[in-house]
Amino acid sequence: MRFFYRFVVKLILRLFFRVEIKGWENWEKAGDGVIVAPNYVSFIDPLILAVFLPADVPYAIERRLTKKRFAGFFLPLADTHILDSDVPLSLKYFLTLLKNGGRCVIFPELQPTTIGNPMKVSQGVAMIADHTNAKILPVHIRGTEHTPFSRIGHKPGLRLFAKVTISIYPVKELNIPENLKGSKRSAAAGRALERIMNEAALWARRKEKPFWDILLDARREFGGGVRLFSDAGAKPVTYNGFITRILLIEGALRAQNLDGDYIGVLLPTSLGGVISMYALQKMDKVPAMLNFSQGPRTLVNCCRTANITTVISSRKFIKLGKLEALTDAIEQAGLRIFWLEDVAPLITTGKKLCAALKTPFLSSNPVSMDAVERPAVLLFTSGSEGAPKGVLLSYKNLNTNHAQMFTRVDFYRSDRVMNAMPIFHSFGLCGVFMPVSLGFFVYLYPSPLHYKTIAAACYDERITILFATDTFLTGYARAANDNYDFATMRLLVQGGEKLKASTQHVWFERFNARITEGYGVTECAPVVSNNYYAHHKTGTVGTLVEGLTYRLEPVEGVHEGGRLWLKGDNVMMGYFRITAPGVLEPPKDGWYDTGDIVKFDDEGYITILGRAKRFAKLGGEMISLAAVEETMGELWPDDNHAVTVIHGETRETLTAITTRAGLKRDELRQRFSDIGMAEIAIPKKLIYMESIPMMGNGKTDYVMLDEMMKEWKENGE
């Protein structure tokens, strides 16, 4: 009778849900003593697994779920056993089964998620695996989250029937250190199981297509009439409207016969800038995002680094930003500038009509592993500590990092994002390509420095997510006229620099919002680690994202932590350097040297100790200049500070630069001594400046600062 029931249910599910199983070979290779661990996104997940996985595998079901309305369909289909953490005897069956080399299915979350990502992964399930030395076979179900059977709020693209994919991944082991005992061992086992589940979610969620095809897939999923982008002061643009504009700009650019694979883009965070990126990618060109906050010479060197011969820009933007020196330098270097204003005469009414009629019928290309290996975008490092380098990122790099973020951050279909970070910066690109695939609205603003305007816009546009650096978050909080300016803010993600305790305090006290600090580098597309709801530790930058491996190399004079090296699918294709224009320099053996000195605690949380270049050896000791800056920021949070070393003929002098008028060196020394700062780490010189040189991303421009200090020294000041 069970066989017949299974057959009928399987036929119905295959018909309406088009169930597809991937990775069946991993099931066959898993061996003995295995816990099959699926994610849990809807009440019908057990039903689907029961008929599509082998019938002889027993299932663990949490006692409370047996009373749910859908359990009546599932229970007759499989060999089910109650799993109740309050009843130790309920565990005996599974412990015996696994010790004897059997298999069983246990949902680590025990009940369906309400947010999409794994919620509370049971330490009890992890301890079952640990006690029996069982392996974990991760299984990821995708598609049922779109159905009414899911408990997920803010459901994207809700429908009665959806295509369901069951992905089976290679078997894993918990690998808990033998020296851990008791509660510490339980916690470590829980973290290990959670990481296995998150890695499965990462590979299942990663898109294997270029951004143009992802855009078309998202349009099909969410609807062409859904609002996607809005420019400052302009009407919102829907998926269909966005696609139509891309087609029009693409046609105009193709008519220009652009030379080279890399095309410079000198545009702000705006609809024109985003459309230009997509149009170039659709043409199989690579948009090279140019930093307009750099000087003319540096900008031209960036173009030469990647053999860029054409730059796309806007006369209106150049005029409003007073950036004529940049475009003059570009033209004097023999490079061509294509102005977006010149597109208008090329776009006739007939072309507009043709593009509008074509848009609804466009469909994406199938998955192509070759296509995602292609370059997607060229960014340039900030150059805050030296000459900028070109960082080439592939679609695979960016898609992997987007999936890594999806496993950490709960994005909702109803979210509204404020993206004021420059799109020449990897942080700014997080607010462009990723939201397109998720179907939520993005408000584009051209400058993060317009603090009052952005605070008001967050209220007017009901913004729920904001990406920013500490410098900008401080400015927004000060500029807010009313606490209601950020009343709708749900998620604040900070990166790019150290989050000051004072910034966290102000946002929590005034706006009841907690800032989640992360760590990223352009070369990793960019997120490396972050704090999030499930795992948060103040003072750290969170835990490493799934899919990344690391190693620490010891640094002479630094007694804890080491120099961080990273390897993973989100690590860049390679560097372009001015010393070898057009020659791609890939990371050796896939390992990227971040140049950051970090330490990991027992739970995997990362603390940034400073840049390797930002350490100075004074009196035989290695001093972190970033740590001294951080201390000054905590003591005088309303001002900006920087610390550098002035090199003399006989010695090096630790020097503090501050915007705090009236601060004396004696006061500085006393305050540092009061908090226990070592004498050798107290700056010997203190210099006042009205403003410390900053880059467009909010970071201190140390190259310019060192040049100013050199000039200051030469003038004998």
Disulfide bonds with the S-S distance in Angstrom:
none
